[in-house]
Amino acid sequence: MSVLLIGGSPAPTSSGARLLHHIGERLASHGHQCSRLQVRDLPAGALLHADFADPAIVRALALVAAADAVVVATPVYKAAYSGILKAFLDLLPQDGLEGKLVLPIATGGSQSHMLALDYALRPVLASLSARFILPSIYTTSDQLRWHAEHGLSLDEAIAVRVARGVEQLSSELFSLALRRPASLTPQPALA
């Protein structure tokens, strides 16, 4: 099953991007095919002006359409998800997440922004017709430590939540694959 990892941070290196990468690695170890989309890499003009003819926008929207599941990562600013992520989500059609499983994750400076996922991002994801939105994972930057030599380490409580989120998403994807009619299941190419 395919998973699209959408990074909604405007910063090239961020704790959220590292967490998204970590989650992608965990999903890949469960046998899922992961692809990545960093919204900040899309052409700013095309993103802000909703240029649906721009080749990069066309490719990004095709990635979303092709995915069985989407992991959406964002920093939280002023109790809301990032503006760059909002600009991208606005490009999706009204049913742009139809049939998809969605795992929202966010990072913020303090626990006081924890509910931004449930009160700001979750309603937008639901309005895009997501099949199922898994419980959100929120973490502060202090709960994620980056070591140049060892990579990302998670506080124990966050590690448990991430493991639970990855396991639930993986389980739901396998369940979805079993329920999918054979005509919709990708068939291997014949030699």
Residue pairs with C-beta under 8 A, 6 or more apart in sequence:
1 32
1 33
1 68
1 69
1 173
1 174
1 176
1 177
2 32
2 33
2 34
2 35
2 66
2 67
2 68
2 69
3 24
3 27
3 32
3 33
3 34
3 35
3 67
3 68
3 69
3 70
3 71
3 169
3 173
4 34
4 35
4 36
4 37
4 63
4 64
4 66
4 67
4 69
4 70
4 71
5 20
5 21
5 23
5 24
5 34
5 35
5 36
5 37
5 70
5 71
5 73
6 37
6 39
6 64
6 70
6 71
6 72
6 73
6 85
6 88
7 16
7 17
7 20
7 36
7 37
7 38
7 39
7 40
7 73
8 16
8 39
8 72
8 73
8 74
8 75
8 81
8 82
8 84
8 85
8 88
9 16
9 17
9 38
9 40
9 73
9 74
9 75
9 82
9 84
10 40
10 82
10 84
11 17
11 40
11 75
12 40
14 75
14 107
15 107
15 139
15 141
15 144
15 146
16 73
16 74
16 75
16 105
16 106
16 107
17 38
17 73
18 144
18 146
18 151
18 152
19 73
19 105
19 107
19 139
19 144
19 152
19 154
19 162
20 36
20 71
20 73
20 105
21 152
22 152
22 154
22 162
23 71
23 103
23 105
23 162
23 165
23 166
24 34
24 36
24 71
26 162
26 163
26 166
27 34
27 71
27 166
27 169
27 170
28 34
30 166
30 170
31 170
32 69
32 170
32 173
35 63
35 67
37 60
37 63
37 64
39 47
39 60
39 84
39 85
39 87
39 88
40 84
41 56
42 56
42 57
42 60
42 88
43 51
43 54
43 56
43 57
45 51
46 54
46 56
46 57
47 57
47 84
47 87
47 88
47 91
48 87
50 90
50 91
51 57
52 58
52 61
52 91
57 91
60 88
60 91
61 91
61 92
61 96
64 70
64 92
64 96
64 97
65 96
67 100
68 100
68 101
68 173
68 176
68 177
69 100
69 101
69 102
69 103
69 169
69 172
69 173
70 97
70 100
70 101
70 102
70 103
70 130
71 102
71 103
71 104
71 105
71 169
72 85
72 102
72 103
72 104
72 105
72 121
72 125
73 105
73 106
73 107
74 81
74 82
74 85
74 104
74 105
74 106
74 107
74 121
75 81
75 82
75 106
75 107
75 108
76 106
76 107
76 108
76 109
76 113
76 116
76 117
76 138
77 83
79 113
79 115
79 116
79 120
80 116
80 120
81 106
81 116
81 117
81 120
81 121
86 124
89 124
89 125
89 128
92 128
94 127
94 128
94 129
95 128
95 129
96 128
96 129
97 125
97 128
97 129
97 130
97 131
98 128
98 129
98 130
98 131
99 129
99 131
100 130
100 131
101 130
101 131
101 132
101 133
101 134
101 169
101 172
101 173
101 176
102 125
102 130
102 132
102 133
102 134
103 133
103 134
103 137
103 165
103 169
104 117
104 121
104 122
104 125
104 133
104 134
104 136
104 137
105 117
105 136
105 137
105 138
105 139
105 165
106 113
106 116
106 117
106 121
106 136
106 137
106 138
106 139
107 138
107 139
107 140
107 141
107 144
108 114
108 116
108 138
108 139
108 140
108 141
109 140
109 141
110 140
111 140
113 138
114 138
116 138
117 136
117 138
118 136
121 136
122 133
122 136
125 133
126 133
131 176
132 172
134 165
134 168
134 169
134 172
135 165
135 168
137 158
137 161
137 162
137 165
139 154
139 155
139 158
139 161
142 155
143 154
143 155
143 157
143 158
144 152
144 153
144 154
144 155
144 158
145 152
145 153
145 154
146 152
147 153
154 162
177 185
